Amino acid sequence: DAGVTQSPTHLIKTRGQQVTLRCSPISGHKSVSWYQQVLGQGPQFIFQYYEKEERGRGNFPDRFSARQFPNYSSELNVNALLLGDSALYLCASSAGVLYEQYFGPGTRLTVT
Amino acid sequence: AQTVTQSQPEMSVQEAETVTLSCTYDTSESNYYLFWYKQPPSRQMILVIRQEAYKQQNATENRFSVNFQKAAKSFSLKISDSQLGDTAMYFCAFMNNNAGNMLTFGGGTRLMVKP
């Protein structure tokens, strides 16, 4: 079975621009979570979606938004990019809200 | 809010030897899970082992085992017979059962296995 997939692999954007990152969960998984991992640090929780509803939100500004589609794939949007948004963005899927999470390879975002 | 602390930024071990990575956490919750994740240079986060807080028995997965001390809020990872492929960042993570499956991660320990 395919694992969690994310696209694109790498992305370079300019300050002020907007970016959309995509994630496809493991088949049968209904929950998707997003994490931001700044270089040299542990991942920080951004959002969790389950059955297309937001179930959790981390301490991130409103510039960050996400959604989950009927096929359980998800998009993370970041508006008005700042240099500090440069990070590895990880998507994780799980069978349910209390199940363990499986991570994708991440999208490396560089903001210049 | 929960916090997870990994006090060893870097560690090294000789191939075939044993190494222990430390993790402490702070929470007022009684129902939770703890995890160790491995992140190799390829950056894919891989689940190594998990521990349910209500279980007294320490979890084991082949060469990986944990020492879970609930009262001390300590959760260390022991890697036996270290292999070159164990070289990676290791993250300790906490999941509060009452808050979905949001993970709170520690800052990580970089482990180098030397031949």
Chai-1 contact restraints between the chains, C-beta under 6 A:
chainA,res_idxA,chainB,res_idxB,connection_type,confidence,min_distance_angstrom,max_distance_angstrom,comment,restraint_id
A,G42,B,F91,contact,1.0,0.0,6.0,A-B,restraint_1
A,G42,B,F105,contact,1.0,0.0,6.0,A-B,restraint_2
A,G42,B,G106,contact,1.0,0.0,6.0,A-B,restraint_3
A,G42,B,G107,contact,1.0,0.0,6.0,A-B,restraint_4
A,G42,B,G108,contact,1.0,0.0,6.0,A-B,restraint_5
A,P43,B,F105,contact,1.0,0.0,6.0,A-B,restraint_6
A,F45,B,M102,contact,1.0,0.0,6.0,A-B,restraint_7
A,Q48,B,G100,contact,1.0,0.0,6.0,A-B,restraint_8
A,Q48,B,M102,contact,1.0,0.0,6.0,A-B,restraint_9
A,R55,B,G100,contact,1.0,0.0,6.0,A-B,restraint_10
A,G56,B,G100,contact,1.0,0.0,6.0,A-B,restraint_11
A,G56,B,M102,contact,1.0,0.0,6.0,A-B,restraint_12
A,S94,B,N101,contact,1.0,0.0,6.0,A-B,restraint_13
A,V97,B,G100,contact,1.0,0.0,6.0,A-B,restraint_14
A,V97,B,N101,contact,1.0,0.0,6.0,A-B,restraint_15
A,L98,B,N101,contact,1.0,0.0,6.0,A-B,restraint_16
A,F103,B,M45,contact,1.0,0.0,6.0,A-B,restraint_17
A,P105,B,Q44,contact,1.0,0.0,6.0,A-B,restraint_18
A,G106,B,R43,contact,1.0,0.0,6.0,A-B,restraint_19
